[in-house]
Amino acid sequence: MKIRKALFEDARGIAIVHVDSWKETYKGIVPGSYLKKLTYQQREQIWESNISEDKSIIVVAENEQGKIIGFADGGKRSTNTYENTGDLTSLYLLETYQGRGIGKQLLREVLLHLEELGYRKVFVEVLEDNRTRYFYEYYGATLTSSSSVTYGGKELSLLIYEWNQVNEVLHSLSGEEE
């Protein structure tokens, strides 16, 4: 398994993980009609644009065969008006690879980059019914607020977590066994 910075040609692999992860993670949470409309082609175009803009860090996890099995990205959302703060904007890993420490490594890579940019605090948004929120809590993120978001006509609760001291989180991530 290898973690590396995403390249333009990774857009298709990232799109596949993005769509498949949404369908696995949000089944029963987000309306099925919305999930059925997600396409690799649409997401590939989005990721080509994201990688080209280079406004954020995007990292991928590859398996031993070089296939992308997960990704994470971070930067500063346009809605984030706080000084010295950044955002973990996504972290997705195919279900069959979860529980192996890969998500932790993806998180560490993004947080390292955000710290290099001078961000001391990092936010992450997660749907309340998404069990991934417990992953963020395990690594020290604290719930600070909530709002709502609508997918496929269904209003869902969106939780906003923060890591108040990125350097402390990185120390904890580096100190654990893989």
Beta strands, then each sheet from edge to edge (+ up, - down):
strand 1: 2-5
strand 2: 57-62
strand 3: 68-75
strand 4: 85-93
strand 5: 121-127
strand 6: 142-151
strand 7: 154-163
sheet 1: 1+ 2- 3+ 4- 5- 7+ 6-
end
